[in-house]
């Protein structure tokens, strides 16, 4: 394996499948099987999921809701998604632990770094819910923060497009895909990979990011074995 320990970042919208909101059980099962495949090869897997399929704090704030209140609702949405993915993984026979940045001890462990590392060493998948536990920070920031804390080799950002383009490939048929690009070039070209806080934190800690299409079966395995798919962002 090219990577021994990974942090997989999934958007909440990815769990919707073809639905307009909520969770598609078929998509959830597909993700669980893909994660199981790399887990059985010895890769240590941690996961951060967004909550946009259920609630977005920014959207709530734009409709007059208090931003802090809205962000707390968004954090709870990520816990719901984490519970759903945990269930799907355990149904596939993968031992999993859900840790949250906000304390909900009846349903998940609180985030404790040493405990998370121990779970990974014992072969369990660890899902981090609740974002960073603070308002005004996205789950992208949570993903980079947790990846640094657990000394992950790479952040794998699973999306519905197969990498980073100079323009939106879903709107521009002539969009050009980058196979490799530096952090500096991403900033210079104004490309959207993660929010600025998350991206800068990744750059400062020399933590590479690979953006790839998570919805194509087998892509996760190809990434961790070092095949050149998606777009790799590094120094």
C-alpha positions as a printed NumPy array, in Angstrom:
array([[  0.   ,   0.   ,   0.   ],
       [  1.238,   3.489,  -0.835],
       [ -0.537,   4.885,   2.23 ],
       [ -0.624,   3.167,   5.612],
       [ -3.041,   5.554,   7.357],
       [ -5.578,   7.747,   5.557],
       [ -8.199,  10.335,   6.432],
       [-11.161,   9.987,   4.081],
       [-13.291,  13.13 ,   3.766],
       [-16.827,  12.585,   2.48 ],
       [-19.416,  15.279,   1.875],
       [-22.865,  14.882,   3.348],
       [-24.313,  15.385,  -0.13 ],
       [-22.445,  12.284,  -1.299],
       [-24.652,  10.164,   0.963],
       [-27.799,  11.377,  -0.815],
       [-27.118,   9.347,  -3.949],
       [-29.791,  10.406,  -6.424],
       [-32.109,  11.698,  -3.718],
       [-32.839,  15.346,  -2.981],
       [-31.982,  15.053,   0.723],
       [-31.291,  12.489,   3.432],
       [-29.353,   9.227,   3.095],
       [-29.426,   6.702,   0.258],
       [-28.896,   3.216,   1.799],
       [-27.524,   1.851,  -1.476],
       [-24.862,   4.563,  -1.689],
       [-24.034,   3.999,   1.975],
       [-23.579,   0.281,   1.348],
       [-21.324,   0.97 ,  -1.651],
       [-19.09 ,   3.206,   0.442],
       [-18.953,   0.636,   3.253],
       [-17.845,  -2.105,   0.845],
       [-15.178,   0.138,  -0.709],
       [-13.826,   1.006,   2.742],
       [-13.9  ,  -2.658,   3.777],
       [-11.853,  -3.549,   0.684],
       [ -8.936,  -1.301,   1.626],
       [ -9.288,  -2.108,   5.326],
       [ -8.715,  -5.8  ,   4.615],
       [ -5.446,  -4.876,   2.864],
       [ -4.134,  -3.331,   6.084],
       [ -4.867,   0.358,   5.524],
       [ -5.806,   2.257,   8.691],
       [ -8.899,   4.333,   7.934],
       [-10.31 ,   7.427,   9.631],
       [-13.308,   9.273,   8.198],
       [-14.855,  12.721,   8.468],
       [-18.322,  13.288,   6.953],
       [-20.128,  16.539,   6.305],
       [-23.778,  17.157,   7.131],
       [-25.042,  19.045,   4.068],
       [-27.55 ,  16.342,   3.165],
       [-29.398,  17.174,   6.391],
       [-28.561,  20.738,   7.426],
       [-26.052,  23.49 ,   6.666],
       [-25.352,  26.15 ,   9.26 ],
       [-24.463,  28.73 ,   6.601],
       [-27.784,  28.139,   4.84 ],
       [-29.641,  28.513,   8.111],
       [-27.829,  31.771,   8.856],
       [-28.725,  33.146,   5.416],
       [-32.389,  32.562,   6.295],
       [-32.169,  34.576,   9.496],
       [-31.097,  31.877,  11.954],
       [-28.357,  32.608,  14.466],
       [-25.105,  31.352,  12.875],
       [-23.803,  29.676,  16.028],
       [-27.099,  27.887,  16.534],
       [-27.128,  26.835,  12.893],
       [-23.58 ,  25.494,  13.053],
       [-24.444,  23.426,  16.109],
       [-27.334,  21.93 ,  14.152],
       [-24.895,  21.162,  11.331],
       [-22.575,  19.398,  13.781],
       [-25.447,  17.192,  14.901],
       [-26.189,  16.394,  11.262],
       [-22.63 ,  15.049,  10.857],
       [-23.192,  12.79 ,  13.871],
       [-26.351,  11.388,  12.238],
       [-24.354,  10.646,   9.087],
       [-21.585,   9.121,  11.178],
       [-24.051,   6.79 ,  12.892],
       [-25.46 ,   5.759,   9.511],
       [-22.011,   4.986,   8.098],
       [-21.021,   3.161,  11.276],
       [-24.083,   0.937,  10.934],
       [-23.324,   0.224,   7.262],
       [-19.698,  -0.637,   8.026],
       [-20.602,  -2.938,  10.898],
       [-23.212,  -4.659,   8.708],
       [-20.334,  -5.32 ,   6.3  ],
       [-18.289,  -6.815,   9.138],
       [-15.961,  -3.865,   9.729],
       [-15.351,  -2.92 ,  13.402],
       [-15.999,   0.81 ,  13.723],
       [-15.929,   3.513,  16.365],
       [-17.667,   6.89 ,  16.179],
       [-16.034,   9.734,  18.071],
       [-17.562,  13.195,  18.345],
       [-16.172,  16.634,  19.098],
       [-19.349,  17.422,  21.05 ],
       [-20.264,  15.112,  23.899],
       [-23.138,  12.745,  23.125],
       [-21.885,   9.878,  25.235],
       [-25.034,   7.786,  24.884],
       [-24.375,   7.307,  21.155],
       [-20.658,   7.951,  20.578],
       [-17.298,   8.268,  22.291],
       [-15.908,  11.751,  22.902],
       [-12.922,  12.534,  20.688],
       [ -9.757,  11.539,  22.531],
       [ -6.669,  11.48 ,  20.343],
       [ -4.876,   8.623,  22.07 ],
       [ -8.006,   6.49 ,  22.046],
       [ -8.515,   7.187,  18.341],
       [ -4.923,   6.123,  17.621],
       [ -5.428,   2.949,  19.624],
       [ -8.574,   2.084,  17.663],
       [ -6.679,   2.559,  14.388],
       [ -3.805,   0.391,  15.595],
       [ -6.295,  -2.338,  16.524],
       [ -7.743,  -2.32 ,  13.019],
       [-10.935,  -0.372,  13.649],
       [-12.285,   2.308,  11.348],
       [-12.71 ,   5.577,  13.242],
       [-15.387,   8.065,  12.197],
       [-15.018,  11.621,  13.519],
       [-18.347,  13.438,  13.892],
       [-19.316,  16.854,  15.171],
       [-16.815,  18.793,  13.064],
       [-14.222,  20.562,  15.2  ],
       [-16.816,  21.139,  17.923],
       [-16.729,  24.872,  17.222],
       [-18.997,  27.109,  15.122],
       [-17.609,  28.91 ,  12.059],
       [-15.386,  25.942,  11.118],
       [-16.266,  23.592,   8.277],
       [-15.918,  19.823,   8.171],
       [-13.02 ,  20.398,   5.739],
       [-11.205,  22.069,   8.63 ],
       [-12.2  ,  19.178,  10.896],
       [-10.818,  16.689,   8.357],
       [ -7.432,  18.404,   8.126],
       [ -7.217,  18.895,  11.889],
       [ -8.002,  15.247,  12.653],
       [ -5.644,  14.049,   9.908],
       [ -2.798,  16.002,  11.475],
       [ -3.678,  14.796,  14.968],
       [ -3.622,  11.118,  13.974],
       [ -0.545,  11.539,  11.729],
       [ -2.371,  10.448,   8.576],
       [ -0.261,  10.06 ,   5.445],
       [ -2.795,  11.781,   3.197],
       [ -6.274,  13.304,   3.037],
       [ -8.486,  11.628,   0.449],
       [-11.344,  13.897,  -0.513],
       [-14.047,  11.804,  -2.126],
       [-16.301,  13.864,  -4.404],
       [-18.575,  13.292,  -7.399],
       [-15.991,  14.63 ,  -9.869],
       [-12.73 ,  12.919, -10.777],
       [-10.313,  15.612,  -9.679],
       [ -9.543,  19.326,  -9.748],
       [-10.278,  21.318, -12.919],
       [ -9.536,  24.879, -13.98 ],
       [-13.319,  25.458, -14.22 ],
       [-16.4  ,  23.551, -13.122],
       [-16.461,  20.375, -15.292],
       [-20.189,  19.966, -14.713],
       [-20.787,  23.323, -16.397],
       [-17.868,  23.591, -18.826],
       [-17.207,  20.699, -21.233],
       [-13.774,  22.199, -22.043],
       [-12.593,  22.216, -18.433],
       [ -8.994,  21.029, -18.032],
       [ -8.136,  18.499, -15.315],
       [ -4.929,  18.664, -13.262],
       [ -3.218,  15.363, -12.381],
       [ -0.834,  17.062,  -9.962],
       [ -0.808,  20.604,  -8.658],
       [  1.017,  22.441,  -5.88 ],
       [ -0.615,  24.23 ,  -2.971],
       [  0.773,  27.519,  -4.281],
       [ -0.689,  26.963,  -7.745],
       [ -4.119,  26.179,  -6.297],
       [ -4.069,  29.495,  -4.447],
       [ -2.642,  31.417,  -7.412],
       [ -5.264,  30.066,  -9.804],
       [ -8.08 ,  30.55 ,  -7.296],
       [ -9.167,  26.903,  -7.481],
       [-11.642,  25.592,  -4.953],
       [-10.366,  22.467,  -3.19 ],
       [-11.246,  23.153,   0.441],
       [-12.11 ,  26.264,   2.388],
       [ -9.137,  28.573,   2.935],
       [ -8.65 ,  27.721,   6.625],
       [ -8.515,  23.972,   5.947],
       [ -6.326,  24.318,   2.871],
       [ -3.803,  26.581,   4.614],
       [ -3.609,  24.223,   7.598],
       [ -2.897,  21.319,   5.255],
       [ -0.232,  23.302,   3.426],
       [  1.516,  24.425,   6.618],
       [  1.711,  20.824,   7.831],
       [  2.834,  19.461,   4.441],
       [ -0.145,  17.098,   4.324],
       [ -1.01 ,  16.085,   0.735],
       [ -4.612,  16.042,  -0.5  ],
       [ -5.997,  13.791,  -3.221],
       [ -9.339,  14.742,  -4.773],
       [-11.046,  11.845,  -6.583],
       [-14.4  ,  10.43 ,  -7.66 ],
       [-15.63 ,   8.35 ,  -4.727],
       [-18.757,   7.26 ,  -6.584],
       [-16.863,   5.07 ,  -9.054],
       [-16.394,   1.61 ,  -7.612],
       [-12.774,   0.647,  -7.073],
       [-11.415,   4.199,  -7.082],
       [-10.657,   4.213,  -3.355],
       [ -8.578,   1.059,  -3.761],
       [ -6.752,   2.568,  -6.74 ],
       [ -5.863,   5.691,  -4.764],
       [ -4.404,   3.853,  -1.764],
       [ -2.39 ,   1.538,  -4.012],
       [ -0.82 ,   4.538,  -5.713],
       [ -2.573,   4.572,  -9.085],
       [ -2.631,   7.978, -10.748],
       [ -6.308,   8.894, -10.531],
       [ -7.893,  12.102,  -9.328],
       [ -5.701,  15.101,  -8.544],
       [ -2.917,  15.191,  -6.006],
       [ -2.159,  18.468,  -4.228],
       [  1.242,  18.674,  -2.555],
       [  4.21 ,  20.973,  -2.107]])
